Amino acid sequence: DNGLKISLWDKIVFAGIIGLGVLGVNFALYLLCTPVGARYVIGLQGRYYIIFAPLFWMLFDNKIIKRKIGKMRYLNLAVFVFLIVILTTTTITLLHRYYSL
C-alpha cells in the first residue's frame, strides 16, 4: 500500500462532484445547443464526461479488490500487452483512415 486511503466522506464528495458536473454539462448543452421544445439535449457526447473518469474510478477503491488483484501474478503483464495491442491498432487505423498510409 502507498498509504492513500479514500474515506467514505471523500467518496460522497467525489460522487457529488461527478453528479454536479454531469448535470452542468447537460444543462450547458441544453441552453446552448438545444432548440426550445426538443425532447433530448442536442450535441451531448461522451467525450464531455471523460474529465470525471478519475473521480468515478476512485469511488470503487476498497481493500477487497486490491487483495484479489494482488494475488493475480500476470495481471499487470496482460494489461500492458492489451494496451499495446489496442494503441497500435488505433494508431494504424487512424493513419490509414486520415493519412492514406
N, C-alpha and C positions, 0 to 999 in steps of 0.2 A: 504493500500500500504506500501511496505517496502522502498520506496524512490528510488528504482532502475529503471532507465529509459534507455531504449536502443534506441539510436538515429538512424536516417536513415543512417548516416555515419557508425555507428557501424555495422548495418545490411549489408551494402555494403561490409565492410571489412570481416564480417563473411562469406558472400556468396563467396567472393574471396578466402578465406582460404579453404572453402569446395571444390570449383571448382579446385583449385590447388592441394589439397590433393587427390581428386578423380583421376585427371589426373596423379598425381605422382604414385599412387598405380597401375593404369593401365599401365603406362609406365614401372615401375619396373618389373611387372609381364610379360610384353611384352618382355623386354630384357632378363629376367632370365629364363622364363619357356616356351616361345612360339617358336616353330621351325620357321625357315625362310619360308615365304610364306603362313603361316597359315591365315585363314580367320577371326579368332577371337582369343582373348587373352586366353591362356590356364591357368587354375589354379585360375581364378578370382572367389572369393566367397564373399558373403555379409558380412561376419564377418570382413573383412578388412575395411569396411566403418563404423562400429559401433562407432569408435572414433569421427566421425563427427556428430553424432546424437545430442549432446547437442547444438552445434552451429546451426544445422539445425532448431531445435525447437525454438531457440531464434529469428530466423527470423520472427516468427509469433507472437511475443509479441506485443499486442495492447490493448487499453482500452476497445474496444467494446466486445471482447471475455471475458475479465476479468469481465466486468459488467454483462454479461449474466450468466457466471459461478457463480458469487457471489450470484445470485438470486436463484440458484438451491440448495435447502436445503440438500438433501440427496446424492448429487453427491460424496462427499468425502467417505461416508459410502459405496456406491455402488462400487466405485473404489477399496476401501480397500477389500471388500468381494470378488470382482472379482480377485484381485491379490492373495489373499489367496487361492482361489479355483485353479487358474492356477498353482501357485507354488506347491501346494500339489499334484495336478495331475502330474505335471512334475517330481516331486521327486519320486512318486510311480512308474511311468513309467520307470524312469532310474534305480531304484532299481530292478524292475522285469526284465528289459532287460539285464542289465550288471552284476547283482549280484545274480540273480535267487532267490530272496527273496519272 
